[in-house]
């Protein structure tokens, strides 16, 4: 976990395959106004990588327990990718803990099932590879990590991550326990969470936390059709598409993230 700044607390939660360093380009600007708490999710970065506990509900419980340990009763929150989905779950299950929430390039818990969204499902093929027992950890960690480097290019990280950044993000994945953690995360999601999610499990709950969702238009996986359809389930949520940006929004367009965060959290 990394911390910076002073003032009201703001949690920054990364996605896969990153860790807290994903926020390096927005930390200086946000630290001028807030106390930043940047955890590493279970199995990522410098966190512990136990053999179990990679369900999204478990990950959200991890973050809530961290807030308890730090004595933080109410926070602002920004989540990217998996960190964004975990943030949504915290807002649903512990609405009093999050004052305002920004979700960056992630799925929300209220997906629509129609022809347009179904047509995007092939884009999640890589999750099947990562989730596969045996194959998944090997794909994540093996050799010079050709699979990871392919995803790195596909997600638009080439030119966004420096060679040093690339090594910082990929090196932990070469550790067997962390490679298994990545595989367990995707496998648990596909086997335990996906069907209830698509079946409307979270639609019985209401998102009451004021939420701003930013989505890079060039994200190769989460296409615009996939992130619409939340309106009936949220009191105050806005979706904004960011031009000329792919999946790595905090790193590709830190200027947009910083300006939107300053305005949104001041509201």
Helices and strands as residue ranges (DSSP letters): E 2-4, E 8-13, G 20-23, H 24-31, E 34-38, H 56-70, E 75-80, H 82-93, G 95-97, E 98-104, H 115-118, G 121-124, H 125-131, H 135-141, H 146-154, H 163-171, G 172-174, H 176-188, I 189-193, H 194-198, G 201-204, E 210-216, G 224-227, G 231-233, E 237-242, H 249-252, H 254-266
